[in-house]
Amino acid sequence: MKKIRLILVSVVLAVAMISCGIFNFERTEDGLLRVETTLPLQVITSTLESAVDLSNFVNLQLELRDGYIYVQADSVEFQGITAKDVSFHIELMAVNGQLSARITNLDISGSLIDERVFESYNEMLAEQLAQASQQNDQAFLESVSISPDGVKLVWLINAGAGN
């Protein structure tokens, strides 16, 4: 259903955020490497467009806002059903050192959809992101923040120095 398509889009954004960007490095007092990156909207959008078939979305737009990514489309078609004027928020967060996300404020044609309806999809999204971010057990996601300037991720990495 269209909710699954939204989850796919969210997962691709998260993977792009894990693998792309400009990095700043610094060593912490306890020997960990602190890695900080801020990804601009252009990186998120181009990665999404190259990784997922978006042909079912008409006029898909992403906007970085304080605390979430705003997603809007004039219409979305899935399994023969068309939803008009669709928008939602993607909230990203660090949970137990891993990237997690939730879709919130799903609005279809001016009607806000109760989050309990797609709670299981958010749980599945969180699980998929946790699996994707477990690529290296030496990395711990300290924080994620979203602003109009970009998505900032801060990682702590046990690089072996000082241990």
Secondary structure, 3 states (H helix, E strand, C coil): CHHHHHHHHHHHHHHHHHHCCCEEEEECCCCCEEEEEEECHHHHHHHHHHHCCCCCEECCEEEEECCEEEEEEEEEEECCEEEEEEEEEEEEEEECCEEEEEEEEEEECCEECCHHHHHHHHHHHHHHHHHHHCCCCCEEEEEEEEECCEEEEEEEECCCCCC
